[in-house]
Amino acid sequence: MQLQGSSQLPDNNPGPLAFVAGRALRPTSKVLPEHARRHNRSLVLQTLYRAGRQSRADVARSTGLTRVTVSDLVAELMAEGLLIETGQREGVRPGKPATLLDIDRTTFQIIGIDLSDYSTFRGAVLDLDGQILSRSDVPLAASTGADATALVFTLVQTLISQATAPILGIGVGSPGVVDLGGVVLSAPNLGWHDVALQAGLAARFPFPVLVANDANAAVLAEHSFGGAESDTMLIKVGHGVGAGLLLGGTPLFGSRFAAGEIGHVVVGTDGGDECACGKRGCLETWLATPRLDAKLAAAASSAVREEILREAGHRLGIALAPVVGALNLAEIVLSGPINLLDGPLALATIETLRSRTMAEFHGDLTLRMTTLGEDIVMRGAAVMVLSGQLGVS
């Protein structure tokens, strides 16, 4: 049940519009006066969120803000219940020991929703560190259109009832192309076209709501909780294939919000299976989980199964090579079924990438599996809320 109390954000809170294109996830420097207070709040919170217990003087040194400004912001944030004093630093130097501060990580909880699975909508209540406190899910049962939307509302209501602290916000990772206003422009598997999911949830529930593409949510989770580089591409493989991109620590959405929609890129000119979109040889026809599972189930031997996985990895490498060459990425992260992605498929992908890019500039590219497992989208949805509401990640 939603708790009411003093730990509610004030009316002048930055709000979900802070999570927008072009804004770095982790602020590191001061800005112009007209934007300073909001930005400086984020600087203080970000410093404590990542570093843990610090004194006011420590925060001032880390952020470049004056001690007066830090003290003022700390007082404001303590009044909101976001910061607490955790005791004094002992045994460092003579004189009065400094009082240490930290974010009160029990003040708020977050609802994170993952709509990317083809059979189940999943969600969780998370704390401010992205740890899952409770879970719930609803079978999709082939629902589409308004029926699928109703299942999202049901899942959110269930999770709200499980929360044991005030809710900071609701984050949703949805398949398909999603604009910055949380409108699902196209998610064919769910029968959604121009569905204003963010506005619908915000009208139903009294909390800030953010809706984004599932792969974009996943790459945020990898950046915040998985140790990803600031220039990273995350490939999410499931019912379809999509990607999330971070460049300089900033999410890339594209001019029409479809950056990372690589599933319907045709890879190679030698045919391939017919895709749901009408083309042949789209990346999804080589890599999507249902397609790979069916091919592997029909394989006559382990050697044939390995060749199927290697071919899928080769096609993924073909699709990614121009992106790696254009963006000079440091890291590619794979998210999806470990039994499919980790092994021959991943090895073939990196071999193809290295054979199709310049070793001098791309030879140190890292390709690895995510360490966040199937919770990656829910945890990324929590990062969306953290970034939008508090300016931290």
Rosetta blueprint (number, residue, H / E / L):
1 M L
2 Q L
3 L L
4 Q L
5 G L
6 S L
7 S L
8 Q L
9 L L
10 P L
11 D L
12 N L
13 N L
14 P L
15 G L
16 P H
17 L H
18 A H
19 F L
20 V L
21 A L
22 G L
23 R L
24 A L
25 L L
26 R L
27 P L
28 T L
29 S L
30 K L
31 V L
32 L L
33 P H
34 E H
35 H H
36 A H
37 R H
38 R H
39 H H
40 N H
41 R H
42 S H
43 L H
44 V H
45 L H
46 Q H
47 T H
48 L H
49 Y H
50 R H
51 A H
52 G L
53 R L
54 Q E
55 S E
56 R H
57 A H
58 D H
59 V H
60 A H
61 R H
62 S H
63 T H
64 G L
65 L L
66 T L
67 R H
68 V H
69 T H
70 V H
71 S H
72 D H
73 L H
74 V H
75 A H
76 E H
77 L H
78 M H
79 A H
80 E L
81 G L
82 L L
83 L E
84 I E
85 E E
86 T E
87 G E
88 Q E
89 R L
90 E L
91 G L
92 V L
93 R L
94 P L
95 G L
96 K L
97 P L
98 A L
99 T E
100 L E
101 L E
102 D E
103 I E
104 D L
105 R L
106 T L
107 T L
108 F L
109 Q E
110 I E
111 I E
112 G E
113 I E
114 D E
115 L L
116 S L
117 D L
118 Y L
119 S L
120 T E
121 F E
122 R E
123 G E
124 A E
125 V E
126 L E
127 D L
128 L L
129 D L
130 G L
131 Q L
132 I E
133 L E
134 S E
135 R E
136 S E
137 D E
138 V E
139 P E
140 L L
141 A L
142 A L
143 S L
144 T L
145 G H
146 A H
147 D H
148 A H
149 T H
150 A H
151 L H
152 V H
153 F H
154 T H
155 L H
156 V H
157 Q H
158 T H
159 L H
160 I H
161 S H
162 Q H
163 A L
164 T L
165 A L
166 P L
167 I E
168 L E
169 G E
170 I E
171 G E
172 V E
173 G E
174 S E
175 P L
176 G L
177 V E
178 V E
179 D L
180 L L
181 G L
182 G L
183 V L
184 V E
185 L E
186 S E
187 A E
188 P H
189 N H
190 L H
191 G L
192 W E
193 H E
194 D E
195 V E
196 A L
197 L H
198 Q H
199 A H
200 G H
201 L H
202 A H
203 A H
204 R H
205 F L
206 P L
207 F L
208 P L
209 V E
210 L E
211 V E
212 A E
213 N E
214 D H
215 A H
216 N H
217 A H
218 A H
219 V H
220 L H
221 A H
222 E H
223 H H
224 S H
225 F H
226 G L
227 G L
228 A L
229 E L
230 S L
231 D L
232 T E
233 M E
234 L E
235 I E
236 K E
237 V E
238 G L
239 H L
240 G L
241 V E
242 G E
243 A E
244 G E
245 L E
246 L E
247 L E
248 G L
249 G L
250 T E
251 P E
252 L L
253 F L
254 G L
255 S L
256 R L
257 F L
258 A L
259 A L
260 G L
261 E L
262 I L
263 G L
264 H L
265 V L
266 V E
267 V L
268 G L
269 T L
270 D L
271 G L
272 G L
273 D L
274 E E
275 C L
276 A L
277 C L
278 G L
279 K L
280 R E
281 G L
282 C E
283 L H
284 E H
285 T H
286 W H
287 L H
288 A L
289 T H
290 P H
291 R H
292 L H
293 D H
294 A H
295 K H
296 L H
297 A H
298 A H
299 A L
300 A L
301 S L
302 S H
303 A H
304 V H
305 R H
306 E H
307 E H
308 I H
309 L H
310 R H
311 E H
312 A H
313 G H
314 H H
315 R H
316 L H
317 G H
318 I H
319 A H
320 L H
321 A H
322 P H
323 V H
324 V H
325 G H
326 A H
327 L H
328 N L
329 L L
330 A L
331 E E
332 I E
333 V E
334 L E
335 S E
336 G L
337 P L
338 I H
339 N H
340 L H
341 L H
342 D L
343 G L
344 P H
345 L H
346 A H
347 L H
348 A H
349 T H
350 I H
351 E H
352 T H
353 L H
354 R H
355 S H
356 R H
357 T L
358 M L
359 A H
360 E H
361 F H
362 H H
363 G L
364 D L
365 L L
366 T E
367 L E
368 R E
369 M E
370 T L
371 T L
372 L L
373 G H
374 E H
375 D H
376 I H
377 V H
378 M H
379 R H
380 G H
381 A H
382 A H
383 V H
384 M H
385 V H
386 L H
387 S H
388 G H
389 Q H
390 L H
391 G L
392 V L
393 S L
